[in-house]
Amino acid sequence: MAAAGIFAFFGDCVSILDSDLAEQLTDALTAFDIPQDAVVTTQESSGPPWEPIITNVPHACSGWVDEYDASYRASSLVQMNDRKVFIVASTLDVTPAPGNTVQVAGGTTFSIISVERDPAGACWVLQARV
């Protein structure tokens, strides 16, 4: 039996969120001026493996910073200085990863601890730490 909201067609699972919902959510967020300029910085390695050259590569995107509620902090998985950073997926040309950094609207630079995607696929949800 398929889970609620999931349909199976010829063995493939299809979510009710698999449509233009991500695009509609992005348009709605943009219409209300919620996303701000942001930069996700990744590290690229070049050169020989025994002496790699690490280069920081900035990727412009849009996003915003939010707080975790007390239940997340009580679980001890989220520290007091952690923030939830949302990045509009369609504005970022790479997949963010733990160890990258993110900065929103010229504010604090955070280290990315974990990366998830929202159910609609509209945003990357980053656990970020100062």
Backbone atoms as SQL, in Angstrom:
CREATE TABLE atoms (id INTEGER PRIMARY KEY, chain TEXT, resi INTEGER, resn TEXT, atom TEXT, x REAL, y REAL, z REAL);
INSERT INTO atoms VALUES
  (1, 'A', 1, 'MET', 'N', 0.837, -1.180, 0.000),
  (2, 'A', 1, 'MET', 'CA', 0.000, 0.000, 0.000),
  (3, 'A', 1, 'MET', 'C', 0.885, 1.248, 0.000),
  (4, 'A', 2, 'ALA', 'N', 0.544, 2.210, -0.804),
  (5, 'A', 2, 'ALA', 'CA', 1.323, 3.449, -0.911),
  (6, 'A', 2, 'ALA', 'C', 1.057, 4.344, 0.287),
  (7, 'A', 3, 'ALA', 'N', 2.081, 5.070, 0.716),
  (8, 'A', 3, 'ALA', 'CA', 1.933, 6.017, 1.811),
  (9, 'A', 3, 'ALA', 'C', 1.036, 7.161, 1.372),
  (10, 'A', 4, 'ALA', 'N', 0.467, 7.853, 2.360),
  (11, 'A', 4, 'ALA', 'CA', -0.401, 8.989, 2.053),
  (12, 'A', 4, 'ALA', 'C', 0.364, 10.015, 1.230),
  (13, 'A', 5, 'GLY', 'N', -0.237, 10.465, 0.151),
  (14, 'A', 5, 'GLY', 'CA', 0.386, 11.473, -0.694),
  (15, 'A', 5, 'GLY', 'C', 1.333, 10.896, -1.731),
  (16, 'A', 6, 'ILE', 'N', 1.525, 9.583, -1.731),
  (17, 'A', 6, 'ILE', 'CA', 2.414, 8.943, -2.691),
  (18, 'A', 6, 'ILE', 'C', 1.595, 7.976, -3.539),
  (19, 'A', 7, 'PHE', 'N', 1.768, 8.021, -4.827),
  (20, 'A', 7, 'PHE', 'CA', 1.054, 7.135, -5.731),
  (21, 'A', 7, 'PHE', 'C', 2.074, 6.291, -6.484),
  (22, 'A', 8, 'ALA', 'N', 1.755, 5.050, -6.729),
  (23, 'A', 8, 'ALA', 'CA', 2.666, 4.180, -7.476),
  (24, 'A', 8, 'ALA', 'C', 2.077, 3.898, -8.847),
  (25, 'A', 9, 'PHE', 'N', 2.817, 4.194, -9.879),
  (26, 'A', 9, 'PHE', 'CA', 2.421, 3.924, -11.251),
  (27, 'A', 9, 'PHE', 'C', 3.508, 3.057, -11.880),
  (28, 'A', 10, 'PHE', 'N', 3.179, 1.840, -12.207),
  (29, 'A', 10, 'PHE', 'CA', 4.112, 0.923, -12.843),
  (30, 'A', 10, 'PHE', 'C', 5.418, 0.815, -12.060),
  (31, 'A', 11, 'GLY', 'N', 5.311, 0.767, -10.725),
  (32, 'A', 11, 'GLY', 'CA', 6.480, 0.568, -9.885),
  (33, 'A', 11, 'GLY', 'C', 7.209, 1.836, -9.480),
  (34, 'A', 12, 'ASP', 'N', 6.897, 2.967, -10.103),
  (35, 'A', 12, 'ASP', 'CA', 7.554, 4.219, -9.744),
  (36, 'A', 12, 'ASP', 'C', 6.697, 4.948, -8.716),
  (37, 'A', 13, 'CYS', 'N', 7.349, 5.555, -7.723),
  (38, 'A', 13, 'CYS', 'CA', 6.627, 6.350, -6.736),
  (39, 'A', 13, 'CYS', 'C', 6.554, 7.787, -7.233),
  (40, 'A', 14, 'VAL', 'N', 5.378, 8.350, -7.162),
  (41, 'A', 14, 'VAL', 'CA', 5.160, 9.726, -7.582),
  (42, 'A', 14, 'VAL', 'C', 4.522, 10.463, -6.415),
  (43, 'A', 15, 'SER', 'N', 5.100, 11.558, -6.002),
  (44, 'A', 15, 'SER', 'CA', 4.568, 12.348, -4.912),
  (45, 'A', 15, 'SER', 'C', 3.598, 13.393, -5.464),
  (46, 'A', 16, 'ILE', 'N', 2.620, 13.767, -4.656),
  (47, 'A', 16, 'ILE', 'CA', 1.718, 14.841, -5.074),
  (48, 'A', 16, 'ILE', 'C', 2.469, 16.165, -5.177),
  (49, 'A', 17, 'LEU', 'N', 3.695, 16.212, -4.618),
  (50, 'A', 17, 'LEU', 'CA', 4.509, 17.420, -4.694),
  (51, 'A', 17, 'LEU', 'C', 5.339, 17.476, -5.970),
  (52, 'A', 18, 'ASP', 'N', 5.362, 16.375, -6.742),
  (53, 'A', 18, 'ASP', 'CA', 6.108, 16.342, -8.002),
  (54, 'A', 18, 'ASP', 'C', 5.327, 17.060, -9.094),
  (55, 'A', 19, 'SER', 'N', 5.515, 18.348, -9.166),
  (56, 'A', 19, 'SER', 'CA', 4.850, 19.161, -10.188),
  (57, 'A', 19, 'SER', 'C', 5.557, 20.499, -10.223),
  (58, 'A', 20, 'ASP', 'N', 4.825, 21.555, -10.520),
  (59, 'A', 20, 'ASP', 'CA', 5.456, 22.871, -10.502),
  (60, 'A', 20, 'ASP', 'C', 5.319, 23.524, -9.138),
  (61, 'A', 21, 'LEU', 'N', 5.085, 22.748, -8.079),
  (62, 'A', 21, 'LEU', 'CA', 4.926, 23.322, -6.746),
  (63, 'A', 21, 'LEU', 'C', 6.179, 24.089, -6.329),
  (64, 'A', 22, 'ALA', 'N', 7.354, 23.552, -6.618),
  (65, 'A', 22, 'ALA', 'CA', 8.593, 24.247, -6.265),
  (66, 'A', 22, 'ALA', 'C', 8.657, 25.610, -6.942),
  (67, 'A', 23, 'GLU', 'N', 8.281, 25.652, -8.214),
  (68, 'A', 23, 'GLU', 'CA', 8.293, 26.917, -8.955),
  (69, 'A', 23, 'GLU', 'C', 7.274, 27.896, -8.369),
  (70, 'A', 24, 'GLN', 'N', 6.095, 27.399, -8.018),
  (71, 'A', 24, 'GLN', 'CA', 5.060, 28.256, -7.431),
  (72, 'A', 24, 'GLN', 'C', 5.500, 28.794, -6.069),
  (73, 'A', 25, 'LEU', 'N', 6.133, 27.948, -5.258),
  (74, 'A', 25, 'LEU', 'CA', 6.621, 28.405, -3.953),
  (75, 'A', 25, 'LEU', 'C', 7.719, 29.449, -4.123),
  (76, 'A', 26, 'THR', 'N', 8.615, 29.232, -5.059),
  (77, 'A', 26, 'THR', 'CA', 9.681, 30.202, -5.325),
  (78, 'A', 26, 'THR', 'C', 9.096, 31.542, -5.759),
  (79, 'A', 27, 'ASP', 'N', 8.105, 31.501, -6.652),
  (80, 'A', 27, 'ASP', 'CA', 7.455, 32.740, -7.101),
  (81, 'A', 27, 'ASP', 'C', 6.779, 33.464, -5.942),
  (82, 'A', 28, 'ALA', 'N', 6.110, 32.714, -5.060),
  (83, 'A', 28, 'ALA', 'CA', 5.420, 33.320, -3.909),
  (84, 'A', 28, 'ALA', 'C', 6.424, 33.942, -2.941),
  (85, 'A', 29, 'LEU', 'N', 7.508, 33.239, -2.650),
  (86, 'A', 29, 'LEU', 'CA', 8.538, 33.787, -1.762),
  (87, 'A', 29, 'LEU', 'C', 9.131, 35.064, -2.335),
  (88, 'A', 30, 'THR', 'N', 9.409, 35.052, -3.620),
  (89, 'A', 30, 'THR', 'CA', 9.988, 36.218, -4.285),
  (90, 'A', 30, 'THR', 'C', 9.009, 37.389, -4.299),
  (91, 'A', 31, 'ALA', 'N', 7.736, 37.101, -4.499),
  (92, 'A', 31, 'ALA', 'CA', 6.720, 38.161, -4.524),
  (93, 'A', 31, 'ALA', 'C', 6.644, 38.893, -3.189),
  (94, 'A', 32, 'PHE', 'N', 6.943, 38.197, -2.096),
  (95, 'A', 32, 'PHE', 'CA', 6.893, 38.818, -0.771),
  (96, 'A', 32, 'PHE', 'C', 8.275, 39.270, -0.293),
  (97, 'A', 33, 'ASP', 'N', 9.244, 39.303, -1.194),
  (98, 'A', 33, 'ASP', 'CA', 10.609, 39.759, -0.885),
  (99, 'A', 33, 'ASP', 'C', 11.230, 39.027, 0.308),
  (100, 'A', 34, 'ILE', 'N', 10.967, 37.737, 0.441),
  (101, 'A', 34, 'ILE', 'CA', 11.533, 36.973, 1.554),
  (102, 'A', 34, 'ILE', 'C', 12.994, 36.617, 1.286),
  (103, 'A', 35, 'PRO', 'N', 13.330, 36.034, 0.135),
  (104, 'A', 35, 'PRO', 'CA', 14.745, 35.705, -0.083),
  (105, 'A', 35, 'PRO', 'C', 15.598, 36.962, -0.214),
  (106, 'A', 36, 'GLN', 'N', 16.799, 36.876, 0.329),
  (107, 'A', 36, 'GLN', 'CA', 17.788, 37.947, 0.232),
  (108, 'A', 36, 'GLN', 'C', 18.999, 37.395, -0.505),
  (109, 'A', 37, 'ASP', 'N', 19.893, 38.281, -0.907),
  (110, 'A', 37, 'ASP', 'CA', 21.125, 37.827, -1.553),
  (111, 'A', 37, 'ASP', 'C', 21.904, 36.954, -0.581),
  (112, 'A', 38, 'ALA', 'N', 22.450, 35.864, -1.081),
  (113, 'A', 38, 'ALA', 'CA', 23.239, 34.940, -0.266),
  (114, 'A', 38, 'ALA', 'C', 24.384, 34.407, -1.109),
  (115, 'A', 39, 'VAL', 'N', 25.358, 33.817, -0.425),
  (116, 'A', 39, 'VAL', 'CA', 26.493, 33.185, -1.096),
  (117, 'A', 39, 'VAL', 'C', 26.803, 31.878, -0.385),
  (118, 'A', 40, 'VAL', 'N', 26.809, 30.793, -1.143),
  (119, 'A', 40, 'VAL', 'CA', 27.284, 29.508, -0.646),
  (120, 'A', 40, 'VAL', 'C', 28.683, 29.341, -1.221),
  (121, 'A', 41, 'THR', 'N', 29.652, 29.079, -0.355),
  (122, 'A', 41, 'THR', 'CA', 31.029, 28.904, -0.796),
  (123, 'A', 41, 'THR', 'C', 31.417, 27.446, -0.676),
  (124, 'A', 42, 'THR', 'N', 31.817, 26.863, -1.801),
  (125, 'A', 42, 'THR', 'CA', 32.273, 25.475, -1.835),
  (126, 'A', 42, 'THR', 'C', 33.788, 25.455, -1.970),
  (127, 'A', 43, 'GLN', 'N', 34.372, 24.306, -1.731),
  (128, 'A', 43, 'GLN', 'CA', 35.811, 24.158, -1.880),
  (129, 'A', 43, 'GLN', 'C', 36.069, 23.172, -3.021),
  (130, 'A', 44, 'GLU', 'N', 36.937, 23.581, -3.944),
  (131, 'A', 44, 'GLU', 'CA', 37.328, 22.712, -5.047),
  (132, 'A', 44, 'GLU', 'C', 38.804, 22.385, -4.906),
  (133, 'A', 45, 'SER', 'N', 39.135, 21.145, -5.190),
  (134, 'A', 45, 'SER', 'CA', 40.501, 20.670, -5.069),
  (135, 'A', 45, 'SER', 'C', 41.100, 20.481, -6.454),
  (136, 'A', 46, 'SER', 'N', 42.336, 20.922, -6.607),
  (137, 'A', 46, 'SER', 'CA', 43.058, 20.706, -7.862),
  (138, 'A', 46, 'SER', 'C', 44.499, 20.362, -7.508),
  (139, 'A', 47, 'GLY', 'N', 45.249, 20.014, -8.510),
  (140, 'A', 47, 'GLY', 'CA', 46.641, 19.656, -8.279),
  (141, 'A', 47, 'GLY', 'C', 46.779, 18.187, -7.930),
  (142, 'A', 48, 'PRO', 'N', 47.997, 17.757, -7.636),
  (143, 'A', 48, 'PRO', 'CA', 48.225, 16.341, -7.329),
  (144, 'A', 48, 'PRO', 'C', 47.616, 15.967, -5.979),
  (145, 'A', 49, 'PRO', 'N', 47.200, 14.702, -5.819),
  (146, 'A', 49, 'PRO', 'CA', 46.566, 14.270, -4.569),
  (147, 'A', 49, 'PRO', 'C', 47.468, 14.422, -3.347),
  (148, 'A', 50, 'TRP', 'N', 48.773, 14.342, -3.542),
  (149, 'A', 50, 'TRP', 'CA', 49.678, 14.436, -2.400),
  (150, 'A', 50, 'TRP', 'C', 49.932, 15.886, -1.992),
  (151, 'A', 51, 'GLU', 'N', 49.545, 16.841, -2.858),
  (152, 'A', 51, 'GLU', 'CA', 49.694, 18.259, -2.528),
  (153, 'A', 51, 'GLU', 'C', 48.559, 19.050, -3.184),
  (154, 'A', 52, 'PRO', 'N', 47.318, 18.785, -2.707),
  (155, 'A', 52, 'PRO', 'CA', 46.178, 19.432, -3.362),
  (156, 'A', 52, 'PRO', 'C', 46.144, 20.939, -3.099),
  (157, 'A', 53, 'ILE', 'N', 45.575, 21.642, -4.050),
  (158, 'A', 53, 'ILE', 'CA', 45.347, 23.076, -3.906),
  (159, 'A', 53, 'ILE', 'C', 43.847, 23.255, -3.718),
  (160, 'A', 54, 'ILE', 'N', 43.465, 23.809, -2.577),
  (161, 'A', 54, 'ILE', 'CA', 42.051, 24.016, -2.255),
  (162, 'A', 54, 'ILE', 'C', 41.688, 25.459, -2.586),
  (163, 'A', 55, 'THR', 'N', 40.642, 25.616, -3.386),
  (164, 'A', 55, 'THR', 'CA', 40.183, 26.936, -3.797),
  (165, 'A', 55, 'THR', 'C', 38.743, 27.131, -3.350),
  (166, 'A', 56, 'ASN', 'N', 38.474, 28.267, -2.695),
  (167, 'A', 56, 'ASN', 'CA', 37.100, 28.615, -2.327),
  (168, 'A', 56, 'ASN', 'C', 36.387, 29.183, -3.550),
  (169, 'A', 57, 'VAL', 'N', 35.197, 28.637, -3.827),
  (170, 'A', 57, 'VAL', 'CA', 34.425, 29.073, -4.989),
  (171, 'A', 57, 'VAL', 'C', 33.066, 29.585, -4.513),
  (172, 'A', 58, 'PRO', 'N', 32.805, 30.910, -4.641),
  (173, 'A', 58, 'PRO', 'CA', 31.513, 31.459, -4.217),
  (174, 'A', 58, 'PRO', 'C', 30.425, 31.204, -5.270),
  (175, 'A', 59, 'HIS', 'N', 29.225, 30.912, -4.793),
  (176, 'A', 59, 'HIS', 'CA', 28.065, 30.698, -5.664),
  (177, 'A', 59, 'HIS', 'C', 26.940, 31.611, -5.163),
  (178, 'A', 60, 'ALA', 'N', 26.610, 32.621, -5.939),
  (179, 'A', 60, 'ALA', 'CA', 25.537, 33.547, -5.565),
  (180, 'A', 60, 'ALA', 'C', 24.198, 32.826, -5.614),
  (181, 'A', 61, 'CYS', 'N', 23.315, 33.168, -4.680),
  (182, 'A', 61, 'CYS', 'CA', 21.990, 32.553, -4.611),
  (183, 'A', 61, 'CYS', 'C', 21.089, 33.464, -3.775),
  (184, 'A', 62, 'SER', 'N', 19.904, 32.962, -3.431),
  (185, 'A', 62, 'SER', 'CA', 18.959, 33.710, -2.598),
  (186, 'A', 62, 'SER', 'C', 18.509, 32.831, -1.441),
  (187, 'A', 63, 'GLY', 'N', 18.318, 33.453, -0.286),
  (188, 'A', 63, 'GLY', 'CA', 17.865, 32.686, 0.871),
  (189, 'A', 63, 'GLY', 'C', 17.554, 33.564, 2.059),
  (190, 'A', 64, 'TRP', 'N', 17.306, 32.935, 3.188),
  (191, 'A', 64, 'TRP', 'CA', 17.037, 33.654, 4.421),
  (192, 'A', 64, 'TRP', 'C', 17.412, 32.785, 5.607),
  (193, 'A', 65, 'VAL', 'N', 17.586, 33.442, 6.767),
  (194, 'A', 65, 'VAL', 'CA', 17.990, 32.769, 7.994),
  (195, 'A', 65, 'VAL', 'C', 16.789, 32.702, 8.930),
  (196, 'A', 66, 'ASP', 'N', 16.617, 31.552, 9.564),
  (197, 'A', 66, 'ASP', 'CA', 15.536, 31.345, 10.522),
  (198, 'A', 66, 'ASP', 'C', 16.117, 30.717, 11.783),
  (199, 'A', 67, 'GLU', 'N', 15.333, 30.694, 12.831),
  (200, 'A', 67, 'GLU', 'CA', 15.735, 30.103, 14.110),
  (201, 'A', 67, 'GLU', 'C', 15.163, 28.692, 14.231),
  (202, 'A', 68, 'TYR', 'N', 15.827, 27.846, 14.996),
  (203, 'A', 68, 'TYR', 'CA', 15.263, 26.549, 15.372),
  (204, 'A', 68, 'TYR', 'C', 14.381, 26.744, 16.589),
  (205, 'A', 69, 'ASP', 'N', 13.286, 25.984, 16.677),
  (206, 'A', 69, 'ASP', 'CA', 12.457, 26.105, 17.873),
  (207, 'A', 69, 'ASP', 'C', 13.069, 25.297, 19.016),
  (208, 'A', 70, 'ALA', 'N', 12.555, 25.496, 20.215),
  (209, 'A', 70, 'ALA', 'CA', 13.130, 24.917, 21.432),
  (210, 'A', 70, 'ALA', 'C', 13.173, 23.389, 21.401),
  (211, 'A', 71, 'SER', 'N', 12.233, 22.742, 20.727),
  (212, 'A', 71, 'SER', 'CA', 12.225, 21.278, 20.705),
  (213, 'A', 71, 'SER', 'C', 13.460, 20.719, 19.995),
  (214, 'A', 72, 'TYR', 'N', 13.934, 21.403, 18.962),
  (215, 'A', 72, 'TYR', 'CA', 15.157, 20.973, 18.284),
  (216, 'A', 72, 'TYR', 'C', 16.367, 21.163, 19.187),
  (217, 'A', 73, 'ARG', 'N', 16.393, 22.289, 19.888),
  (218, 'A', 73, 'ARG', 'CA', 17.525, 22.566, 20.774),
  (219, 'A', 73, 'ARG', 'C', 17.542, 21.594, 21.950),
  (220, 'A', 74, 'ALA', 'N', 16.375, 21.207, 22.442),
  (221, 'A', 74, 'ALA', 'CA', 16.282, 20.280, 23.568),
  (222, 'A', 74, 'ALA', 'C', 16.798, 18.895, 23.189),
  (223, 'A', 75, 'SER', 'N', 16.714, 18.549, 21.916),
  (224, 'A', 75, 'SER', 'CA', 17.171, 17.230, 21.472),
  (225, 'A', 75, 'SER', 'C', 18.698, 17.139, 21.446),
  (226, 'A', 76, 'SER', 'N', 19.375, 18.241, 21.617),
  (227, 'A', 76, 'SER', 'CA', 20.833, 18.391, 21.612),
  (228, 'A', 76, 'SER', 'C', 21.470, 18.133, 20.245),
  (229, 'A', 77, 'LEU', 'N', 20.655, 17.967, 19.205),
  (230, 'A', 77, 'LEU', 'CA', 21.192, 17.850, 17.852),
  (231, 'A', 77, 'LEU', 'C', 21.493, 19.223, 17.268),
  (232, 'A', 78, 'VAL', 'N', 20.864, 20.240, 17.841),
  (233, 'A', 78, 'VAL', 'CA', 21.024, 21.609, 17.368),
  (234, 'A', 78, 'VAL', 'C', 21.588, 22.441, 18.513),
  (235, 'A', 79, 'GLN', 'N', 22.705, 23.095, 18.280),
  (236, 'A', 79, 'GLN', 'CA', 23.322, 23.917, 19.314),
  (237, 'A', 79, 'GLN', 'C', 22.691, 25.302, 19.358),
  (238, 'A', 80, 'MET', 'N', 22.951, 26.026, 20.441),
  (239, 'A', 80, 'MET', 'CA', 22.344, 27.345, 20.639),
  (240, 'A', 80, 'MET', 'C', 22.680, 28.329, 19.519),
  (241, 'A', 81, 'ASN', 'N', 23.870, 28.248, 18.950),
  (242, 'A', 81, 'ASN', 'CA', 24.238, 29.209, 17.900),
  (243, 'A', 81, 'ASN', 'C', 23.938, 28.686, 16.501),
  (244, 'A', 82, 'ASP', 'N', 23.254, 27.555, 16.372),
  (245, 'A', 82, 'ASP', 'CA', 22.864, 27.046, 15.056),
  (246, 'A', 82, 'ASP', 'C', 21.675, 27.824, 14.518),
  (247, 'A', 83, 'ARG', 'N', 21.632, 27.982, 13.218),
  (248, 'A', 83, 'ARG', 'CA', 20.514, 28.630, 12.540),
  (249, 'A', 83, 'ARG', 'C', 20.049, 27.727, 11.414),
  (250, 'A', 84, 'LYS', 'N', 18.795, 27.888, 11.042),
  (251, 'A', 84, 'LYS', 'CA', 18.234, 27.184, 9.893),
  (252, 'A', 84, 'LYS', 'C', 18.284, 28.169, 8.739),
  (253, 'A', 85, 'VAL', 'N', 19.054, 27.831, 7.716),
  (254, 'A', 85, 'VAL', 'CA', 19.202, 28.712, 6.552),
  (255, 'A', 85, 'VAL', 'C', 18.500, 28.053, 5.374),
  (256, 'A', 86, 'PHE', 'N', 17.585, 28.778, 4.779),
  (257, 'A', 86, 'PHE', 'CA', 16.865, 28.309, 3.600),
  (258, 'A', 86, 'PHE', 'C', 17.496, 28.943, 2.373),
  (259, 'A', 87, 'ILE', 'N', 17.832, 28.128, 1.384),
  (260, 'A', 87, 'ILE', 'CA', 18.360, 28.614, 0.111),
  (261, 'A', 87, 'ILE', 'C', 17.379, 28.193, -0.972),
  (262, 'A', 88, 'VAL', 'N', 16.911, 29.144, -1.772),
  (263, 'A', 88, 'VAL', 'CA', 15.990, 28.836, -2.874),
  (264, 'A', 88, 'VAL', 'C', 16.765, 27.982, -3.877),
  (265, 'A', 89, 'ALA', 'N', 16.328, 26.733, -4.036),
  (266, 'A', 89, 'ALA', 'CA', 17.084, 25.748, -4.827),
  (267, 'A', 89, 'ALA', 'C', 17.334, 26.197, -6.267),
  (268, 'A', 90, 'SER', 'N', 16.369, 26.844, -6.874),
  (269, 'A', 90, 'SER', 'CA', 16.529, 27.246, -8.281),
  (270, 'A', 90, 'SER', 'C', 17.552, 28.366, -8.469),
  (271, 'A', 91, 'THR', 'N', 17.993, 28.990, -7.375),
  (272, 'A', 91, 'THR', 'CA', 18.973, 30.074, -7.487),
  (273, 'A', 91, 'THR', 'C', 20.401, 29.609, -7.249),
  (274, 'A', 92, 'LEU', 'N', 20.581, 28.346, -6.869),
  (275, 'A', 92, 'LEU', 'CA', 21.910, 27.831, -6.545),
  (276, 'A', 92, 'LEU', 'C', 22.333, 26.799, -7.585),
  (277, 'A', 93, 'ASP', 'N', 23.504, 26.982, -8.151),
  (278, 'A', 93, 'ASP', 'CA', 23.964, 26.107, -9.238),
  (279, 'A', 93, 'ASP', 'C', 24.772, 24.894, -8.770),
  (280, 'A', 94, 'VAL', 'N', 24.879, 24.689, -7.472),
  (281, 'A', 94, 'VAL', 'CA', 25.561, 23.522, -6.908),
  (282, 'A', 94, 'VAL', 'C', 24.698, 22.939, -5.791),
  (283, 'A', 95, 'THR', 'N', 25.050, 21.742, -5.355),
  (284, 'A', 95, 'THR', 'CA', 24.399, 21.150, -4.194),
  (285, 'A', 95, 'THR', 'C', 25.241, 21.474, -2.965),
  (286, 'A', 96, 'PRO', 'N', 24.672, 22.189, -1.987),
  (287, 'A', 96, 'PRO', 'CA', 25.458, 22.505, -0.801),
  (288, 'A', 96, 'PRO', 'C', 25.795, 21.229, -0.036),
  (289, 'A', 97, 'ALA', 'N', 26.893, 21.261, 0.703),
  (290, 'A', 97, 'ALA', 'CA', 27.339, 20.078, 1.438),
  (291, 'A', 97, 'ALA', 'C', 27.909, 20.501, 2.788),
  (292, 'A', 98, 'PRO', 'N', 27.874, 19.587, 3.761),
  (293, 'A', 98, 'PRO', 'CA', 28.531, 19.891, 5.034),
  (294, 'A', 98, 'PRO', 'C', 29.991, 20.268, 4.792),
  (295, 'A', 99, 'GLY', 'N', 30.435, 21.295, 5.520),
  (296, 'A', 99, 'GLY', 'CA', 31.789, 21.797, 5.331),
  (297, 'A', 99, 'GLY', 'C', 31.847, 23.040, 4.463),
  (298, 'A', 100, 'ASN', 'N', 30.819, 23.259, 3.627),
  (299, 'A', 100, 'ASN', 'CA', 30.725, 24.510, 2.865),
  (300, 'A', 100, 'ASN', 'C', 30.326, 25.618, 3.832),
  (301, 'A', 101, 'THR', 'N', 30.343, 26.852, 3.359),
  (302, 'A', 101, 'THR', 'CA', 29.871, 27.970, 4.169),
  (303, 'A', 101, 'THR', 'C', 28.733, 28.679, 3.448),
  (304, 'A', 102, 'VAL', 'N', 27.955, 29.442, 4.232),
  (305, 'A', 102, 'VAL', 'CA', 26.855, 30.220, 3.667),
  (306, 'A', 102, 'VAL', 'C', 26.801, 31.563, 4.387),
  (307, 'A', 103, 'GLN', 'N', 26.530, 32.600, 3.609),
  (308, 'A', 103, 'GLN', 'CA', 26.363, 33.944, 4.144),
  (309, 'A', 103, 'GLN', 'C', 25.129, 34.543, 3.484),
  (310, 'A', 104, 'VAL', 'N', 24.231, 35.102, 4.294),
  (311, 'A', 104, 'VAL', 'CA', 23.003, 35.691, 3.766),
  (312, 'A', 104, 'VAL', 'C', 23.021, 37.192, 4.011),
  (313, 'A', 105, 'ALA', 'N', 22.801, 37.963, 2.930),
  (314, 'A', 105, 'ALA', 'CA', 22.673, 39.424, 2.973),
  (315, 'A', 105, 'ALA', 'C', 23.795, 40.105, 3.744),
  (316, 'A', 106, 'GLY', 'N', 25.030, 39.703, 3.480),
  (317, 'A', 106, 'GLY', 'CA', 26.175, 40.387, 4.077),
  (318, 'A', 106, 'GLY', 'C', 26.298, 40.193, 5.569),
  (319, 'A', 107, 'GLY', 'N', 25.573, 39.261, 6.126),
  (320, 'A', 107, 'GLY', 'CA', 25.619, 39.020, 7.568),
  (321, 'A', 107, 'GLY', 'C', 26.710, 38.038, 7.953),
  (322, 'A', 108, 'THR', 'N', 26.433, 37.282, 8.973),
  (323, 'A', 108, 'THR', 'CA', 27.360, 36.298, 9.524),
  (324, 'A', 108, 'THR', 'C', 27.623, 35.175, 8.527),
  (325, 'A', 109, 'THR', 'N', 28.842, 34.688, 8.512),
  (326, 'A', 109, 'THR', 'CA', 29.186, 33.519, 7.706),
  (327, 'A', 109, 'THR', 'C', 29.039, 32.291, 8.598),
  (328, 'A', 110, 'PHE', 'N', 28.259, 31.318, 8.122),
  (329, 'A', 110, 'PHE', 'CA', 27.986, 30.094, 8.858),
  (330, 'A', 110, 'PHE', 'C', 28.656, 28.912, 8.170),
  (331, 'A', 111, 'SER', 'N', 29.076, 27.929, 8.955),
  (332, 'A', 111, 'SER', 'CA', 29.521, 26.645, 8.421),
  (333, 'A', 111, 'SER', 'C', 28.302, 25.749, 8.275),
  (334, 'A', 112, 'ILE', 'N', 28.202, 25.050, 7.173),
  (335, 'A', 112, 'ILE', 'CA', 27.065, 24.156, 6.946),
  (336, 'A', 112, 'ILE', 'C', 27.341, 22.827, 7.646),
  (337, 'A', 113, 'ILE', 'N', 26.416, 22.443, 8.526),
  (338, 'A', 113, 'ILE', 'CA', 26.540, 21.215, 9.313),
  (339, 'A', 113, 'ILE', 'C', 25.796, 20.070, 8.638),
  (340, 'A', 114, 'SER', 'N', 24.575, 20.344, 8.175),
  (341, 'A', 114, 'SER', 'CA', 23.792, 19.316, 7.478),
  (342, 'A', 114, 'SER', 'C', 22.929, 19.979, 6.412),
  (343, 'A', 115, 'VAL', 'N', 22.526, 19.166, 5.429),
  (344, 'A', 115, 'VAL', 'CA', 21.771, 19.663, 4.279),
  (345, 'A', 115, 'VAL', 'C', 20.568, 18.762, 4.048),
  (346, 'A', 116, 'GLU', 'N', 19.404, 19.368, 3.877),
  (347, 'A', 116, 'GLU', 'CA', 18.185, 18.655, 3.519),
  (348, 'A', 116, 'GLU', 'C', 17.504, 19.424, 2.396),
  (349, 'A', 117, 'ARG', 'N', 16.531, 18.798, 1.778),
  (350, 'A', 117, 'ARG', 'CA', 15.719, 19.473, 0.755),
  (351, 'A', 117, 'ARG', 'C', 14.293, 19.485, 1.271),
  (352, 'A', 118, 'ASP', 'N', 13.583, 20.594, 1.137),
  (353, 'A', 118, 'ASP', 'CA', 12.191, 20.635, 1.582),
  (354, 'A', 118, 'ASP', 'C', 11.358, 19.682, 0.713),
  (355, 'A', 119, 'PRO', 'N', 10.194, 19.239, 1.208),
  (356, 'A', 119, 'PRO', 'CA', 9.409, 18.245, 0.461),
  (357, 'A', 119, 'PRO', 'C', 9.018, 18.671, -0.949),
  (358, 'A', 120, 'ALA', 'N', 8.836, 19.950, -1.183),
  (359, 'A', 120, 'ALA', 'CA', 8.447, 20.416, -2.515),
  (360, 'A', 120, 'ALA', 'C', 9.648, 20.585, -3.433),
  (361, 'A', 121, 'GLY', 'N', 10.851, 20.529, -2.876),
  (362, 'A', 121, 'GLY', 'CA', 12.052, 20.709, -3.690),
  (363, 'A', 121, 'GLY', 'C', 12.347, 22.163, -4.001),
  (364, 'A', 122, 'ALA', 'N', 11.679, 23.091, -3.320),
  (365, 'A', 122, 'ALA', 'CA', 11.871, 24.513, -3.589),
  (366, 'A', 122, 'ALA', 'C', 13.103, 25.079, -2.910),
  (367, 'A', 123, 'CYS', 'N', 13.471, 24.526, -1.758),
  (368, 'A', 123, 'CYS', 'CA', 14.569, 25.086, -0.964),
  (369, 'A', 123, 'CYS', 'C', 15.501, 24.008, -0.431),
  (370, 'A', 124, 'TRP', 'N', 16.761, 24.394, -0.302),
  (371, 'A', 124, 'TRP', 'CA', 17.713, 23.640, 0.500),
  (372, 'A', 124, 'TRP', 'C', 17.539, 24.141, 1.918),
  (373, 'A', 125, 'VAL', 'N', 17.491, 23.245, 2.884),
  (374, 'A', 125, 'VAL', 'CA', 17.379, 23.629, 4.297),
  (375, 'A', 125, 'VAL', 'C', 18.700, 23.228, 4.958),
  (376, 'A', 126, 'LEU', 'N', 19.448, 24.224, 5.393),
  (377, 'A', 126, 'LEU', 'CA', 20.781, 24.009, 5.931),
  (378, 'A', 126, 'LEU', 'C', 20.811, 24.216, 7.436),
  (379, 'A', 127, 'GLN', 'N', 21.388, 23.266, 8.156),
  (380, 'A', 127, 'GLN', 'CA', 21.714, 23.521, 9.551),
  (381, 'A', 127, 'GLN', 'C', 23.067, 24.196, 9.512),
  (382, 'A', 128, 'ALA', 'N', 23.121, 25.431, 9.979),
  (383, 'A', 128, 'ALA', 'CA', 24.339, 26.239, 9.846),
  (384, 'A', 128, 'ALA', 'C', 24.788, 26.719, 11.213),
  (385, 'A', 129, 'ARG', 'N', 26.103, 26.774, 11.408),
  (386, 'A', 129, 'ARG', 'CA', 26.669, 27.099, 12.726),
  (387, 'A', 129, 'ARG', 'C', 27.719, 28.188, 12.584),
  (388, 'A', 130, 'VAL', 'N', 27.719, 29.100, 13.554),
  (389, 'A', 130, 'VAL', 'CA', 28.715, 30.175, 13.591),
  (390, 'A', 130, 'VAL', 'C', 30.045, 29.583, 13.982);
